[in-house]
Amino acid sequence: MEQWKKNLYAVTLAQTLVAMGFSFVFPFIPLYIQELGIKDPRDAAFWAGLAGGAMGFSLFFSGPIWGSLSDRHGRKLMLVRSYLGGALCLMLLGLATNVYHVVLLRFLQGATAGSMSAAMALVAAATPKQKMGYSMGLIQMAFFGGSTFGPFIGGALADAIGYRPTFFLTGAFFALSTFLILLLVEEQREPAPKATAGKRLGFFQDVWKIAGSKAVLPFLMVLLLVQGAPNLIQPVLSVFVQFLTKGGLVATTAGLAFSLMGLTAAATAALVGQVSDRLNLKTTLIMCCFASAIFYLPMFFIQSVPPFLVLMAVIGLFKGGMLTCASALIGNAVPRGRHGAAYGAVQSVNALAFGVSPLVGGALAVVLGIRSVFIFTSLAFLAIGIATLKIFGGARATEDKETKQEMAKL
């Protein structure tokens, strides 16, 4: 088996375990905050949004640093570092005694983690361009696949044994993933590109040189939007489930909702990756945006759990398609040897979306009510679809001469 395939499959398995462990806590973070003294559901949603925002903002600033370091010192090293940092912060969350500890630890988690971008950079650096969609599809499938089982298991464990022990269990998943990467992955380091050999740009300069290029910037702008819109509902979903379930097995139901979304997103990511050589990735991305706008809207009206779960599953289909297309388009646009910087920029974009959107969603819940967040998300995807169509609608299938010359200098 070729080494790029060995790396891909090892990272896919490791990312599945990490996503599973990481997503254990998603269904009950707002509920955990209520246990720490913030009793009102709206206030708990706001603090959950603030904690998510703190993680996102720290990840935004740390992304360029880790991305640049991965190009210089190795992407495998950065992936192991991200696993260990995430494990430590999640286990410490189990020791929190007030909501301020939760916000601080989520901030530190953002500063030290970022495994998804590190995994994509490690895989993309060795993957042939014609197989980029396949590789990015598997990595996205790993994330969504782990997220499929993680929230449901985590929610069930939280209801069965409590929130704090569930935090501690995440460490085993991260430890096993670290072992897999150290044992199975071999990184072939590329020499520095001629245009940059001997230069030592600052961390942010290094990433900005890639992120600001004509070939990459449009994809990053779209990725920011398609990542940000779904995160609007992140701080309100669990408390919304409280209303639907009338207080019964809230964490388990919220976990099941996240799991269904992850399952369908994983299936779509795998499908898009398999047939990426026969798809127009830009058109597929635009169609998924408009479909998401349609299926978020009914969330405002539902009054029971079954239709809520069905809608979450349908929404996951289009989420997996959007993120796989965007990741593959970025991977194909970047020259060899610069994937660490590129996916450092991706991490910052994801972090900005993760940081701002939960704050907006939590604020909307306080001011306009929890259901208003679903209307806002639907409108956001409609706007994103229109903007993406405008950006890519007239794009040529191949890069023009000016763009190729620019990328050759990176």
Helices and strands as residue ranges (DSSP letters): H 3-23, G 26-28, H 29-35, H 41-73, H 75-93, H 99-112, H 115-126, G 129-131, H 132-161, H 163-184, H 203-211, H 217-231, H 237-245, H 250-274, G 276-278, H 281-296, G 297-300, H 305-333, H 339-368, H 372-392, H 401-408
